[in-house]
Amino acid sequence: MQLILFFNGWGMDETIIENLSIDSSFKLICINFPYKIENIDFEIFTKIYVIGWSFGVSYAAEFLAKNPSLNCFSIAINGHTDIIGRFGISPKMFKLTLETLNESNFKKFFLNMGCPLKLFPNTIDINYLKYQLEIFSKRKICTKIKFNKIILGNLDRIIPYPKQINFYENHDNVITLDCNHYPFDKLNTWRKIISETPKF
């Protein structure tokens, strides 16, 4: 049995990946904010795939840094460890999002990611979403981790593709897809995502 640990994006729940098919030889655990991992016996798995999407990439990197002995293959999708700043979302835009967030704006954000509305989270708590942003803005950057594979969408409107390319300029393992920030219309199976030599 192999394990997939999926570190989800900001404000998302398991609904966002419900359309992805998975082989019976894998166990999938979706990790949402506050990204706590408890009661997992990692020793029973032959391999562990650590996948971060969007803001979840930062938390995936933190997990990898804290567990260097695990046999992990790591994947970053449309995100990195320094999202707020010159490599991603401007501090001004981040602050504006935090100050003006409401359910209508969050739905616009969802659509700007390229997500179909049928995958909108089951429950929305605006104060909790703001709290998540506040916590994220105070996080220390994890620079020790280099992901085994990086997948970026060249139509990303949330974390602009050119800025992400600049962040990953010294990496030779970047795969570019014609997709939005939400990539799971193209990456519609976990097998496609984890493949070490993917064909899309």
N, C-alpha and C positions, 0 to 999 in steps of 0.2 A: 504494500500500500504506500502511495505517495501523498504528500500533503501540499495543498495550495493555501497559503496565507495571503489573503487579499486585503490590503490596507485601503479603505474606501476614501472617497473625496469628501470635501466639506459639505455637511448637511445631508448627505446621502444615507440611504439604508439599503438593505439587500435587494430591494425592488430594482435598483439600477442595473443589476447583473442577472436578473431572472431569466433573460432570454438566452444566456450562454449555456451551451450543452457541455456536459462533462462525462468523461469515461468512468466506468464503475471502479477502476483501479485507483481513483483519486478520492481523497477527502478534501472538501472545500470548507474553509472557515473564513467568513467575511468579518473584518474587524472595522467597526465604526468608532467614531469619537466616543469616549476618550482613549481609544486604541489600547485597551488593556488586554493582555493575553494571560489567561489563567488556566490551570489544570489541563495542560496538554502534555502528554507523554511523547516527546519528540523521538525517543529511542525506537518506537515501534514503526517509524516510517523509514523507508529506504532512501528517500530523497525529499527535500523540502524546497518548494518554489515560493519565494517571497516576492510578491507583486504589489507595487504601490502605484496608485493612480492619483494625479492632481496633488492636492495637499497631502494625500496619503503617502506620497513618495518620501517625504521628510520623516514620517513615522516609521516607514519601512526601513529607512537608513538607520534610524536609531535602534530598531530591533536588531539589525544585522551587526551594528557596532557592539551591542551588548551580548551577542551570542556568536562570537567568532568561531567556536568549535563545531557549530552545526553545519551539516552538509547541505548548503543552500545554493540554489541558482536564483539570482536576483534580477528583477525586471522593473524598470521605471517607465511609466506611461504618462506622457503629457504632464510632466512635473519634474521638479528637482528639489534640492535642499535649501535653495536661496530664492524663494519665489517672490518675496516682497523686496523690490529694489530694481536695479538696472537690468537684471536678468529676467524680470517677470512683471508683476503688477506694481505700478508706481505707488509709493506710500500715500500720495494724495488721493488716488483712486481707492485704495484700500480703506483709508480713513473715511472717505465719503460713503462707501458701501456700508461700513460699520454704523455710521451716524444716521443713515436714511433707510436702513433695512426694514422692510415690511413684507407681508406675504405677496403682494403684487410684484415688488421688486425681485423677490426671490424666484418667483415664477419666470420673470424675464431673464434672470440669470440662468435658470434651468434651460430655457429655450435657446439662449445664446451659446450654451454648451453644445447645442445640436441634439439635445435629448428629445425623444417623443414624449408628449405629456402623459401617456399611459404609464410611464415609468416614474412619475413624480412621487416623492416620498409619501408614505402612508399618513404620517403625522408631521405637523410643522409647529415648532415652538420658536418664535422669533427671538425671544430673550436667550434661549439656549443657543441658537445660531450665532447671535452676537457674542455670547460668552466663548464659543469656539474660536471665533475670529480674534478675540482679545488674547486668548491663550496662545494661538498660533503666532501672533505678532510679537510675542515675548520669547519665543523659542530660540535657543542657541543653534547656530548652523552646524550641522554634522558634516565635516569635510573629509572624514576618514574613509568613507565608503565609495567604492566605484561599482556601479551596477554591471552585471554580466551582459545585459541587453537593455537598450533604450529605444522606446518607440515614441515617435513624435508625429503629431498631425499637422500638416502644413496649412490647414484651414482654421487652426486654433485661434479663437477670439478671446479666450480667457487669459491664457499665458501665451503671448504672441510667439509664434514659431521662430522668427528670426532671433528673438532674445534667448529662447531655449537653445537654439543652435550655437549661439555665442557661449552660453554656459558650458555646453558639452564640446567645445571646439577641440579639445585634446583627446577626445574619445573616438575610437575607430569602430564602435559597435552600435552606431545610431542607425535606426531604420525609420525612414520617412514614409508616412501613409497619407493618402488623400482623404483626410477625415477631419472632423471638428475636435473640440476638446473632449467630447464624448466619442470614444472610438469603437464602442462595442456593437456598432452596426457592421463594421468591417471585421473586427475581432470578435466574431460571434460564437467561437468555441474556445474553451480553455486550452485545447490542444494547439490551436493557432498561436495563442499568446506565449505558451511555454516552450514551443519548438525552438531548439537552439539554432536551427537553420530554416527559418520560416519562409513559407511561400504564401503570398497574399493574393 
